[in-house]
């Protein structure tokens, strides 16, 4: 009986963690380029308008200038946005 309760709790915690990451969002505070990688040296894919919310894909990186970048999903496109505009 205790094993069964432990398993149920373990599955519940795992689902909460998975759903928590899936529901993370990034909101733009200014117009920002969606880029192919985390930095200004990467190609710009499109521009995202200020005030929009996008799904955070759980990856971040810091460029050589010390600026954090977040990987997001913007509709059918995925890419990186600067933390300076989110």
C-alpha positions in Angstrom: 0.0 0.0 0.0 2.8 2.4 0.9 4.6 1.7 -2.4 1.4 2.5 -4.4 0.9 5.8 -2.6 4.6 6.7 -3.2 4.3 5.9 -6.9 1.1 8.0 -7.2 2.8 10.9 -5.5 6.0 10.5 -7.6 3.9 10.6 -10.8 1.9 13.6 -9.6 5.1 15.6 -8.8 6.6 14.7 -12.2 3.5 15.9 -14.0 3.5 19.2 -12.0 7.1 19.8 -13.0 6.5 19.0 -16.6 3.4 21.2 -16.8 5.2 24.0 -14.9 7.9 24.1 -17.5 5.4 23.9 -20.4 3.4 26.9 -19.0 6.4 29.2 -18.5 6.0 32.4 -20.6 8.1 35.3 -21.8 6.4 38.7 -22.4 8.0 41.2 -24.7 8.5 44.7 -23.2 9.6 46.2 -26.6 9.8 45.2 -30.2 12.5 42.4 -30.3 14.2 40.3 -32.9 13.6 36.6 -32.8 17.1 35.1 -33.6 18.5 31.7 -34.6 20.8 31.7 -31.6 21.5 33.5 -28.3 23.3 36.6 -29.4 23.5 39.5 -31.9 25.8 37.4 -34.1 22.9 35.1 -35.0 20.5 35.7 -37.9 17.2 37.5 -37.2 14.2 35.4 -38.1 11.4 37.9 -37.5 10.5 40.8 -35.2 8.1 40.3 -32.3 5.9 43.1 -31.2 5.9 44.7 -27.7 3.4 43.3 -25.2 3.1 39.8 -26.7 3.4 36.6 -24.7 5.3 33.5 -25.9 6.1 30.1 -24.6 9.5 29.7 -22.9 11.1 26.5 -24.0 13.3 26.0 -20.9 16.6 27.1 -22.4 18.6 30.3 -21.6 22.1 31.5 -22.4 24.3 34.5 -21.6 26.2 36.2 -24.5 29.7 37.7 -24.3 28.2 41.1 -23.2 26.5 39.4 -20.2 23.0 39.6 -21.7 20.7 36.7 -21.0 18.7 35.2 -23.9 15.6 33.0 -23.8 14.6 30.3 -26.3 10.9 30.7 -27.1 8.2 29.4 -29.4 6.6 32.1 -31.5 3.8 30.3 -33.4 5.4 28.0 -35.9 8.9 29.5 -35.3 11.3 28.9 -32.5 14.2 31.1 -31.6 16.0 33.3 -29.1 15.1 36.7 -27.7 17.1 39.1 -25.6 16.2 39.6 -21.9 16.6 43.3 -22.4 13.2 43.3 -24.2 11.4 40.7 -22.2 
